[in-house]
Structures are given as C-alpha cells and as structure tokens.
C-alpha cells in the first residue's frame, strides 16, 4: 500500500488539462447559441426563399418568419433544459427514441400554434386566408425540424460522452500500466542488490583489495539502479555496463568457475530497452545455471538488429527441466514477459529454451523506436 501512496499519477494529468477544460466549456456554450441562432435563421430563410419563388414576399410574411426564429430558439432551449433535468442523455437508446419522437411532435405543434397565434393577434396574418392544408404542412414542417434538432443535440452529446469515456479509459489504462511497471521494477531491485552485496561480503575479510574494487562496481550498480527508478527505458550500452559490473562481482566470488563474453555492437548500444531486463536474465543464468554446475560455466550475450528489431541472445551453461520451464517464478519469465507486453504489446517477445551442448538460451526481441 505504501508503494501506491508514493506514486502520484492522476494529479499531473488532471492539472495539465484543467485550463483547457474551462476554455472548452465556454466555447461549448457559445457554440450552442451560435448553432441555435444560425440553424433556425437558415431554416427560416430557406422557407422564405421557397415561398418567394411561388408568390410575392410581403413584409408580414418576413415578420412571421422572425416570430418563428424566436419561437424555435426559445422552445428548443426550454426542451434542452427539460432533457438535462430529466437526465435523458444518460438513458439507453431504446428509451431515448420514443421520448425524442413524442417530444418532437409536441414541440412542433407548440412552435407552430404559438407563431400562428402571435401572427393572428398582431394582425400579420388573416385567418380567412388559411385553408386546412396550410396548418397541416406547417405542423409537419415544424415537427420535422424539431426532430432534426433533437437528433443533432443527442448525437453531439453521445459523441462527447463517448470521447470522454474513451479518454478516461486511456488515462486509467496508462496509469495502471505505469504503476505495474514501477511495481515490477521495484520487485527486481531488492533481489538484484541482495546478490551483489553477498558477493562483497565474501571478500571483505579474505581480500580487502578485491573488496574495494567490488565496492566501486557496486556503487556503479547503485547509481544505475537509482536512474532505473526514474526511467522507462535505457540505452543497451548502459544496461550491458551494469551487467558487466555484476558479472565482475560474481566472477570474484566464483573465480575461474565463471566466464563471460559480451558481444554488443557500437550502433546497438544506443538502442533503448527496458531497464534491468537483461541484468535479470543474466542473474537468473548465474543463480539457476552456473552456480549449480561444479565446474562452472559461461555467460554469452550477443545482440544484432534485424527487420527494425533488436535481437538479444543470452546463453548460459546449464539445463532447464520441463518442470522448471513451466514453473517460471524462479527464472523471472513471467516478469520479463509481463513488462514486454505492457511496453510493446505483441511486437516484442521473449523465449527461454534448452540448446544442445548444455546451454540455456534466453532470447529477447524488442522493436526499435524509430525516433
């Protein structure tokens, strides 16, 4: 629980977005009114243009159009408040559809009869000039535009909520992955330091000079370990340098029983890899392979680039039984696979196999960042 308390993921993400979110709310409100005014005005102008193509356009008709714009904006704004108050935006689709259809019909009827009533009372429209077909067409017209308004409004909010949910999900997923990676690295570090300190403890009384050299190498390892806690990746060359320091410490303890060969190209040493990954596999090779062989053994590390991927092969003397391969806890297989999956997904891979000649091969394939 302490590890979780010390990790501060969400405040930086939220703080970084706080100012843009305020700006976004203001722009949404302004955009709403711009769409309201421009939408109803455009619809009314199109209707007036269509009417003018059949008959001469009187100023009374234009005034009725203005009444329609104000009524449309006013009643749809009231409808918007009702939607938010009744929380319709969070209802499932099968419940929203009938509500929208019925509301659009009622809204269309209300807008039409309010505009008609105002127009008659103000003297801009003569009742005797109205036939039965005109109210029917008018009601269908206002009901249709009300339905279009509702569809646009609900669609916009659906897309906004979908994007918001998707962003929150991505932020949560990134935070979980970040925490898992830090947890995995913190699990590796104490195990690594324990083995290194054991090597030095064996030297203090027997060979003080070698102990001094070992302390220097341990300080380098500690420096790298501290850097590892703050980095998601490190150059391969730095990782190999730490591996060399570790093997030198173990070589003092194992003496001639441990030999190693590091074959890393200069260009490959700048490629970024997850920290402590190779070190862990080497440590496992020494602990579970070479330390169990009376005559000792070798550690060989080779790297090359193929098809925009870094290939690292770690061979150590020893043999893994089938049970050992299945029970991966002692060999860090689960840890390595989990970290690779979190960082690279399916583009990275790790395998551990027995080879002829009493060798165990740990093979890493890591995609190279094009940057």
C-alpha positions, 0 to 999 in steps of 0.5 A: 500500500505504501508503494501506491501512496508514493506514486502520484499519477492522476494529479499531473494529468488532471492539472495539465488539462484543467485550463483547457477544460474551462476554455472548452466549456465556454466555447461549448456554450457559445457554440450552442447559441451560435448553432441555435441562432444560425440553424433556425435563421437558415431554416427560416430563410430557406422557407422564405426563399421557397415561398418567394419563388411561388408568390410575392414576399410581403413584409408580414410574411418576413415578420412571421418568419422572425416570430418563428426564429424566436419561437424555435430558439426559445422552445428548443432551449426550454426542451434542452433544459427539460432533457438535462433535468430529466437526465435523458442523455444518460438513458439507453437508446431504446428509451431515448427514441420514443421520448425524442419522437413524442417530444418532437411532435409536441414541440412542433405543434407548440412552435407552430400554434404559438407563431400562428397565434402571435401572427393572428393577434398582431394582425400579420396574418388573416385567418380567412386566408388559411385553408386546412392544408396550410396548418397541416404542412406547417405542423409537419414542417415544424415537427420535422425540424424539431426532430432534426434538432433533437437528433443533432443535440443527442448525437453531439452529446453521445459523441462527447460522452463517448470521447470522454469515456474513451479518454478516461479509459486511456488515462486509467489504462496508462496509469495502471500500466505505469504503476505495474511497471514501477511495481515490477521494477521495484520487485527486481531491485531488492533481489538484484542488490541482495546478490551483489552485496553477498558477493562483497561480503565474501571478500571483505575479510579474505581480500580487502583489495578485491573488496574495494574494487567490488565496492566501486562496481557496486556503487556503479550498480547503485547509481544505475539502479537509482536512474532505473527508478526514474526511467522507462527505458535505457540505452543497451550500452548502459544496461550491458555496463551494469551487467558487466559490473555484476558479472565482475562481482560474481566472477570474484566470488566464483573465480575461474568457475565463471566466464563471460563474453559480451558481444554488443555492437557500437550502433546497438548500444544506443538502442533503448530497452527496458531497464534491468531486463537483461541484468535479470536474465543474466542473474537468473543464468548465474543463480539457476545455471552456473552456480549449480554446475561444479565446474562452472560455466559461461555467460554469452550475450550477443545482440544484432538488429534485424527487420527494425528489431533488436535481437538479444541472445543470452546463453548460459551453461546449464539445463532447464527441466520441463518442470522448471520451464513451466514453473517460471517464478524462479527464472523471472519469465513471467516478469520479463514477459509481463513488462514486454507486453505492457511496453510493446504489446505483441511486437516484442517477445521473449523465449527461454529454451534448452540448446544442445551442448548444455546451454540455456538460451534466453532470447529477447526481441524488442522493436526499435523506436524509430525516433 
